Amino acid sequence: MSNPTTLRALGVLWGVMALAFLITAAFIWAGRPPWPRLLWWVSLASLMVVLIALWASIVGVFIDIAPLAIAWRARLVPAPRASMIMSS
């Protein structure tokens, strides 16, 4: 994959993924309820980009597995109720 057009396209994809992760981080920071699903899909999309460019980013596979695991775990744990948060 040394074609300049392919490298530019991958660069754009990496930029889009970085922006998507920043948006996801804002959702997590704001405590928005859909953040686990958003993190799951963004991490999965990032993993697909990594698999396309595997020759250059094998470490990315391991990096993307961590947020996938966090999103999966967050789906399994029920979110605290607002009344429980206010009483603390």
N, C-alpha and C positions, 0 to 999 in steps of 0.2 A: 504494500500500500504506500507507494511513494509518489503516486500521482498527486500533483498540487491541488487539483480540484477536490479530490477525495479528502486530502488533509484539511483543506479549508472547511469542507462540509462537516468533518468530525470536530473541528474547532468550534464551529457554530453550535453543534449538538452539545459539546461540553459546556459552552456558555449558557445555553438554554437550561441544561441540567443544573448548573450552579445557581441560576436565577430561581429555578424551581425549588432547590434546597433552601434558599434564602426565604422564599415565601412560606415554605413548610416550617422553617424555624420561627417565623413570625406567628404562625398559627399555634405552634407549641407554646411560645412565650405568652401569647394572649390567652391560652387555655381554651381555645376553640374546640368544641367537641369532635369535629371531623378530622383532627390532626392525625390519628393513627392510620386512617384510610389514605389520607394524602401522603403521609410518609411512606406507606407501603407502595403506592403507585409510583411515586417519584423514585424511590429506591429501585423498584423493579425496572423502570425505564432506564435508569442509570446503569443498571446491570446489563441491560440489552446493549447499550452503547459500549460498555466495556467489552462485552463478548464480540461485538463487531470489530473492535480495535484491540483484540486480545494480545497481539504481538507487542503492543506498546504499554499495556496497562494490566498485567496479570494481578498486580497488587489491588487494583480496583475491585476485583471480584470479592476479595476478603473485606475490603472497606464497605462495599454495598451489602454484604451479609449482615453486618452489625445493625444498621437501621431497619433492615427487614425483620430481624429478630425483635428489636424494640417495638416496632409497629405490631407485630404478631402478638407479643406479650401484652401490649396495651389494649388490644382487642379482647383479650381473655380476662382482664381485670376490670371489674365494673368501675365506672367513674364515680367519684364521691358526689353525694347529693349536695346541692347548694345549702340546704338546712344544716348539714353536718359541718360544712366549711364555716358557716356563719357562727355556729355555736362554739367553735374552737377558740 
